[in-house]
């Protein structure tokens, strides 16, 4: 006869580590500790440009809505309204951050739409990595890679010495506030939408299509992903992911993005947020997406300079925040700008359900790998191993446990 724990993990989805479920009554959920995953509110600093009234309003709104501690709200000042930030201004502001930001901060929310660039780098990459010409390119050349690409790190500053940054951007203050509200509403909601991967006729910008099959395999049925052979997506009301390759995006008025949705288009200058000759990445946010990406300097069509859809969807569906999933998906991010709500986390959290006498622990927050299930009579142990499991891909998982509140469980990753 198989032990009770054999075969209880069912693949449907993704990843996390947190202490959950303090049970006292006999019918309460079991207590279980999962490996930590995902940046938290206390890991983020909001940077506000006091010379820009819109930055002040949106930055303070974000800090209030997200409960950011006052010491993590950093006020700086530089000339507003310019697409490209002068290098001396950037270096002065960066010195302020280095002298002011608490060491536990792992990432930045930059509360402005302009500037989107610093010299030859995007503004988000410059603040994350420091200004470094190695992350720039003149013409069709590769750049320095990010050590954070597809990393398992939960603490990028601690592990890699960088703080990923994301712009709280929009056409106006109302747009940015709506973006912030969408991101907050999305948290831990596990939206049942669709990822749409568009295979377009634009040969130069459709190069990501060659990665779509890998992306669908990586999610092993844990989320609905559909390849669409068309230049335009129309009449869809369940868009959670949308990736395409075109200069000019059409049909946005006919689709509906779910809260927390991610969308971008592979083209040269989508990151020129306010003056692009192509569709600006801002249009995705204006249409209802919660995160997007675009290049601020000509990248050519190197895949490494654009989001890897398999990494992005896997990380996001795996319980990581938007800023983590997006940053980890771009191998060469020096020229690209990240925009959206950095803390949006639609697939975080843990739920409990009962199946007969068993309790089901449901989570999207287990990365692919091998794990031990351990049990103890107290939260401090000693723990004994009662089962093993192997997570093959990103998706939702159900772990069946006896409904005994007197037992403490934990899941421990193996090397």
N, C-alpha and C positions, 0 to 999 in steps of 0.2 A: 504494500500500500504506500502511495506517495505521501510524504509529510504535508501538513496543511499549507505550507508556504510555497510548495512547488507549483510553478506555472501560473502564479497569480498576477504577473505583470503583463498587461495588455497594451500593445502599441496602438496609439491613435494620434500622438502629438509631441511635448518639449521639456525645460530646465529651471533650478533654484536651490538655496540652502537657508532655512530659517526654522526657529522653534515654533511649533504650532500645536494647538489643541490641548489646553490644560483641563483635563477631565477630572471631575470630582464624583459625579453621580454615576451609577452603574450603567446607565444608558447613554452616557456622554461619549464623544469620540475618543479614541485612544490618543495617547500623547506620543508624538514622533518628531524627531529632529532630522531635517534634510540638509544636505550641503548648501552653503550660502551661494547665492548667485544674484547679480543685478545691483547696480548702484542705487543708493538710497538718498533721501532728501539731504541728509547730513553730509553727503559726499560731494554736493554741488555748491558752487559759488555763482551768484548772479552779478554780472558786471554791468554797471549803468553809466552812461555818458551824461553827466550833469549839464553839459552844454546843449543837449538835445531834449526838449520837453517830451517828445514822444518816447524816447528811451527811458526817461524818468517814470513816466506813467505806466508803460508796459512792464518795466523791470520791477517796479514796486507792486504792480498787480500780480505778477508771477510769484514774487517772493511771498506775498500774502496768501495767494491761493494754494501754494505748495508748502507753506509753513517753513520757509527758509529762515534760519536763524539770523538775527541782525548782523552778527559778525561775519556772516557769509554773504552779505550784500555789500559789494565793493563799489564805491563811487570814484569815478575818474573824470577827466575832462579833456576833450580834444575837439577840433573844429568839426561840426556836424554837417550832414548833407552831401558829403563828397564820396564818390564811388571808390576812390583809391586813397587810403590813409597814408600820409607821408611817413617815411621811415623814421625820422626823428620823433614824430609824435608817437608812433608805435613803441619805439624803444623807451620813451619816457613813461608811457602807460604800463609797459611790461615791468619796468622797475618798480612801479607802485604795487603791482600785483605780487611780485616776488617778495616785497617787503611787508605786505599786508595779509595775503591769503593764508589762512591756517594750514598747517602741513597735512591735515587729514583730508583736505579737499582734493578730489580726484578728477573733477571736470568743471567746465565753465558753461554757463548760459550767458551769451552776449546779447544784451537787450537793445538791439538796433537792426535796421535793415541796411543802412549805409554807415560806414563803408563795408563793401564785400571783399575788398582786396587790400593787401599791403605789398607794395612794390610788385614782385613777380609771383607772390604767393596769395592764396585765398586768405581771408582774414581769420577763418576758423583754424586753418592749418598753422598760420603764423602764431596765433595765441597758444595753440596746443604744443607746437614743436619748437617755437622760437624762429626768428627769421634766419633762414639758411638757404643760400643759392643752390645747394644740392637738391632741394625740393622743387626747383624751378627748371624750366626747359625753354629753349628758344627754338621753335619749330618742332619737328617730329623727332623728339628724343625722349628716352626714358629718364626718370628721376629717382632720387633716393626713395627706398621703400620704408614703410612704417613698421616699426617693431611690434605694433599693436595688431597688425593684420591677422584675422582669424585666431586671435589669442584666447586662451582660457582665462585670462586675467580678470579678476573682479576689482582690481585696484591699479589702474594704469599708471598713476603717478608714482605709486610705491614700487611697482614692478618694472616700469619702463621709463620713468622720468618724464612722462608727458601727461598733459591734461587735455583730453579731447574737448573741443568746443563746438557749440551749435548756436546759430542765430535765432533769436525770437523775432522772426521777420514777417512782414506783411505790407500790403499796399497802404494801410493806415492803421491807426491805433485800434479801431474797432475790429479789423481783420486779425490783428495779433491777439487781442483778448479772446476772440472766438476760437482761435487756434489753441490757446491755453486752456480754455474750457473743454474743448474736444479731447485734448490730451488727458486732462484730469478725469473726464467721464469714462475714458477707455480703460483705466487701470483695473486689472484683474477681472475683466468682463468676459474673456474668452470668446470674442465675437466669431460667429460661424459664417464667415464670408468666403470669398474666392480670391485666389491669386491669379491674375491674368497676365500671361506672358505673350506679348504681341510679336509675331514674326512678320516684319514689314517688307515692302518692296524696295526700301532704301538700302541698297547694298552696302554703302559706306558706313551707315549708322545702325545696321541690323546685326552687327558682329556678335552681340550677346546671345543671339538666337542659338548659336552652336553650344551654349551652356545649358539650355533649357532642359534637355533630357536628364542631365546630371542633377539639376535642381529638383526635378520631380522625383527622381530615385532617392535623393537624400531625405526627403520628407516621408518616404515610405507610406503614403496614403494617410498621413496624419492630418493633412489639411487639403482642401480641395484646390487643386492647381490646374489651370486650363490654358493650353496654348491656343492662341487665336491667330490664324493666318489672315491678317488684315492690317491696314495702316491706321485704322480708327476703331476704337472700342465705343459702342453705342448701346443705349437702352439696358444698362445693367444697374441693379440697385443693391449689390452686395459686394462692392469692391473693397477688398482689404489690402491687396497688393496690385500694382499695375506698373509693368516695365515695358518700355518700347524704345525704338530707335528711329527718330524722325527729327527734322528741323523745326517743324511747326505742329504742335499738338492740336487736334480738332476733336469735337464731339464731347467736350467736358460738360456741357450744359445738359446732356442726356443721361449722365451716369451719377450714381450716388456713392460717395465714400463712407464707409463705416468709421466710427470714432477710432482713432489710433492708426488709420490707414497710411500706407507708404506708397509713393509713386514718383518715378523719375523717367526722364528720356535721355538716351545717349545721343548727344549732339555736342558741338564744339563749345558753345557759349551760353548754356542754360543758366550758369551761375552769375552772369552779368544781370543782376536782379532787376535793375531799373532801366537799363538802356541796351538790352540785348537785341541784335537783329533777328534772333530766333525766339522761340517761346521761352520765357523766363521760368525758372523753377518756382517762382512765386505764384504762377498761375495754378499749379497743383494745390497749393495751400488755399488760394482763393476759392478753388472748386470744392474744398472740403477735406483734402488730405491733411495728415498731421505731421508728415515729414517728407522732405525731398532733398535733392542734391543736384548740383550742376557745376561745370567748370567755368572759372573766371578768366582763364588764359587758354589759348588754343592747345588742346591736349593731343590732337590727332585721334585716331580711333583705337588707341591702345586700351585693351580690356582692363589692364591693371590700373588705369586712371578713372575707372568707373566702378560702381558697386557690383560686386559679384552676387548675383541674385540668390544663389544657393546659400552662400554664407549669410547674407542679410536676412532672408526668410527663416533660415534655420535658427540663427541667434535670437531673432525677435520672437518667433514662435516658441523658442526655448526659454522664455521668461526673462530675457535681458531687456534693458531699457532701450529706447529708440537711439539714443546717442551711442550706446555701446554697439548695438547691432549695425548701425550705419558705418561707424568708424572702422569696425572690424572687417567690413566688407570691401574696403578700398585699399589695395596694396600700395598705391602711389597717390596719396591724398593731397600733395602739396599745392596743386592748382585748383582743387575742388572745394566748394563751400557747402557746408551742411546746414540745413534750415529745418526748424520744427520745434516741438516740445521735447527737450532732452530726456525728461523723466517719464514720458508716456510708456506704459508697460501693460499692454492689453492681456498678455498671457502669463502674468505673474500670479502669485497666490496659491493657496491650497484649499481644497474642498473635501467634505466628507459625505459619504452616502452609505446607506445600509443595504446589504444584500443577504437576506436571511439572518443568520447569527453573526455574519462577518461585517466588519466595517471596511469600507473602501476609502482609501486615501487617494485623492485625485490631484494630479499636478501636471503642469507643462514644463517643469523645471528640473529635468534630469538630462544632462548632456550624454551623448553616446559614450559608452564605456562599460566597465564591469564594476559591480557594487556588492557589498555585503549587507544583509539585513541582520541587525543585532537587537537583542532584547535584554532588559534588566528590570528588577523590581523597584528601583529608585532611579531618579534622573541622573545621579552621579555614578551609577554602576554598582558593581562590575557588570559589564555587558558580555553576553555570549552570542556567538554567531548562530542564527537559526535559519539562514537561507542565503542564497546567492542569486544574482540576477545580472543579465546583460542587456543593456539598452543599445539597440542597433541604429537608431536614427532619431531625429527630432519628432516629437509628437506628444499627445496627451497620454498619461499612463495611470492605470488603476492598480493600486497595491492593496490586496485583500489581507486584512488582519483580523484576528479574533476580537470580538467586541469586549475586551476586558480592560477597563480603565485603570487597573492596578499595575499594568505592564507599561514600561517605557520602551519605545523603539527608536532606533536611529538607523540611517542609511549612510554607509561609509564607502567612498570611492576607492577603488584599487588602482595602483599604478598602471 
